[in-house]
Amino acid sequence: MTGSNAAVWHVRLHLGVVVAGCASGHVLLLPIDGDRPRRSLQDGAAATAHAGSVTCMAVDARHHVVYTGGADRTVKVRVSGALCCPTRLHA
Amino acid sequence: MLTRRARLAPCPAPRQAWSLPAGTLLFTLAEHRAALTSLYVHSDLGVLVAGTADGTVRVFPTVPADASAAPLCRWTLHGHVHAISAIIVAAPDLAHERGKADDALADAGEAPADDHAAGQARRRGPVAATTTVGGIAAGLSTAAGPLRLLTASQDGQIRAWDVSEHASGVCLATLAYHTRAVTTLAYDPASNTLASAALDERVALWDLSTYGRLYRRYTPGSSTLTLRDSVLVVGRMGGFAPSGVSGGAGSSSSWDADFTAGAGGWADAAAGLSLVDVRTRTVLRRLVPLQGAGRGGTETLQHLAFSDNCLVVGMGDAMTLLRLSRSRAVRR
């Protein structure tokens, strides 16, 4: 799994997506291809990352929303992606 | 928004469009005055709880993915003086209740309600009726009393807050026992019991009817735990050595069952998972991984959670599902 040069501190699995929070403040959403995570399809997450480390994380499974808390004293609210049955996807 | 064309094979409903916003930022909640240390979401109740390094807890409604406005802080709770380390809402297991209600309807020859709110309104039992206003459940009443938020801090203190719809977020009780940071909280609606594990190497059980401590136990090393249907599962974080003994109900799997039902205490069960009956406080079973069953050396327990009727055990780079019943535990 790539996409961050910093330690991954927090990980959640939601609807076939690995949500990873990094010490660098990046939040990566990595779709699972089969049974393995693959590189994020978009590096745009870096543009909306925390200014400090990602310190905590929670996923609203009903609304497909990911909440991340950072050392920068903010909570970022982001869509986790409406992924369904990712193992049946073929690019 | 980045979209991706893909071929979709037949897939169980509900199917959703393949869309990969990959983290489209909706909002930034910036009213906090210290670093965030803990976040908790209860999807069914629509509650987001944020804890910060200065001990402040803020409660927000959750928002749908297409929300146009950022959620407004509903309550700011002051009381803790150290960083918030764990958060949980003591709420009934709505999914479980929903399943029971649907089963009852099926038995009565009625189709289960598809709509969540309608299903809730038709329900009988511990949950009287639930509607959702602004994302936060309103009018929620349980057999156990008001909707409570449990927060723990790095000084070992646990506080219970009333976060019912018309409550003011008052602190109902302070549970003092741990002397170091509480790492895990778990709540069991069936027994109205709270379990806590802390860095002081102790695990405690609390009766949320009286806020009294039911049970305490020294468990060497830091522990993680989970709680469901009056069964407390405690596992030691970090490494523990697999058993070299085979046999028992799970002899063909990577798990062995050590029958210790009725045995007094479970402090000596640190080298594995202990299943404890909350009502009798006796060990139902102890589970340790077998050596050589696809694993070797020291295992590293990282995560425990209940999912449906299974216990999810995250250990090393693998995850194991254990189907649990009161009489036996069989690996899936």
Interface residues (C-beta under 8 A of the other chain):
Chain A: V27 L28 L29 P31 S40 L41 Q42 G44 A45 T48 G52 T55 C56 M57 A58 V59 D60 A61 R62 H63 H64 V65 V66 Y67 T68 G69 G70 A71 D72 R73 T74 V75 K76 V77 R78 V79 S80 G81 A82 L83 C84 C85 R88 L89 H90 A91
Chain B: L2 R4 A6 R7 L8 A9 P10 C11 P12 P14 R15 Q16 A17 W18 S19 L20 P21 A22 G23 T24 L25 L26 F27 T28 L29 A30 H32 R33 A34 A35 L36 T37 S38 L39 Y40 V41 S43 D44 L48 A50 G51 T52 T62 V63 P64 A65 A70 P71
